[in-house]
Amino acid sequence: MVHIAIVGAGVAGLAAAQVLKRRGVACTVYEKSRGVGGRAATRTVAGVTFDHGAQYVKAPTADLERLFLETHAIDIERPVWVFNAAGTIREGDPNQNADPKWAWEAGITALSKAMAQGLDIRFEVQIDHLELLSGQGGYRLLDAAGNNMGHADAVLLTPPGPQTAAIVAASTLLERFQVPLLTELQKVTYRRILAVSLLYAQRPTLPWYALVNIDRRHPISWVACEHDKPGHVPPTMRC
Ligand SMILES: Cc1cc2nc3c(=O)[nH]c(=O)nc-3n(C[C@H](O)[C@H](O)[C@H](O)COP(=O)(O)OP(=O)(O)OC[C@H]3O[C@@H](n4cnc5c(N)ncnc54)[C@H](O)[C@@H]3O)c2cc1C
């Protein structure tokens, strides 16, 4: 039986693992942190739940919408407005705002936790590199100390591009796969983002749930109000 290793228990790794499981393919997910979700992350501070990575998700397919409804997702009803480099704020795109913006009372990690159900996930395992096994075939997965963390016929890497590139670069793979893979991965660039959570005693009086910088020339790209997600803020702080 084919066995697949998936590195990363963010939404990409979890979705792939669920699809493979549904098709009867055995897989093991390796995750370096203690929980699932990756950049779709939630933190609770002073009784307030902050989604400090992904804020909400859209459901472009019926399958996704079904998953969101089964996991008791809620629509953030207030709209997203826009602002420019000068700080001028105006109403956002009515078509985009007409689509539901799905969030979860317990935070966006509720989605990843639901997607993780029934999967074989090894937490606190950071895969550093892979070793192609010439005799038996497949790959060995190793940590930075060279410890053998597992074996699989195929490996799916889902960390962000630069981290995936580092794993591929440190691995022993067939040159005809490794070189083009690295060439593509090295084209992927990321901008560093700081997520700042501010605690207000009450919801500020604002007509929008969030603001997005549309010309990408303002140092702030996004501002959002967690008060608008049911369950994120205690009732005493709601209005
Ligand atoms: C601030 C911010 C706001 C965003 N807002 C939105 C939004 O509103 N709506 C939206 O749809 N998207 C949003 N996004 C994008 C969205 O969060 C990501 O596209 C999505 O979460 C990426 O999922 P992923 O599984 O591809 O990667 P990740 O979430 O990065 O998952 C990769 C996983 O791999 C693990 N990992 C990494 N290296 C290793 C290793 N060597 N060994 C083992 N495990 C490893 C990581 O710990 C992580 O859990 C936002 C992102 C950010 C940062």
The ligand as an ORCA input file, in Angstrom:
! r2SCAN-3c Opt
* xyz 0 1
  C      -1.677     38.071      8.511
  C      -2.353     37.172      7.490
  C      -3.673     37.394      7.130
  C      -4.308     36.567      6.200
  N      -5.640     36.767      5.909
  C      -6.302     35.880      5.146
  C      -7.719     35.954      4.975
  O      -8.383     36.823      5.540
  N      -8.342     35.014      4.197
  C      -7.619     34.005      3.595
  O      -8.245     33.170      2.912
  N      -6.276     33.910      3.741
  C      -5.610     34.801      4.498
  N      -4.268     34.675      4.700
  C      -3.558     33.617      4.002
  C      -3.780     32.264      4.678
  O      -3.559     32.358      6.069
  C      -2.789     31.276      4.081
  O      -2.909     31.285      2.656
  C      -3.028     29.859      4.540
  O      -3.248     29.782      5.948
  C      -1.790     29.059      4.132
  O      -1.992     27.705      4.482
  P      -0.878     26.631      4.135
  O      -1.322     25.349      4.703
  O      -0.565     26.716      2.680
  O       0.462     27.153      4.851
  P       0.743     27.393      6.417
  O      -0.484     27.850      7.111
  O       1.959     28.245      6.484
  O       1.053     25.920      6.923
  C       2.313     25.349      6.844
  C       2.496     24.488      8.082
  O       3.751     23.828      7.944
  C       4.383     23.817      9.195
  N       5.814     23.669      8.906
  C       6.639     24.567      8.305
  N       7.858     24.042      8.147
  C       7.799     22.782      8.646
  C       8.752     21.730      8.758
  N      10.013     21.886      8.324
  N       8.368     20.547      9.327
  C       7.086     20.379      9.782
  N       6.151     21.353      9.706
  C       6.501     22.529      9.131
  C       4.005     25.153      9.829
  O       4.136     25.134     11.254
  C       2.549     25.281      9.384
  O       1.654     24.713     10.317
  C      -3.595     35.505      5.614
  C      -2.249     35.275      5.976
  C      -1.642     36.092      6.910
  C      -0.217     35.796      7.311
*
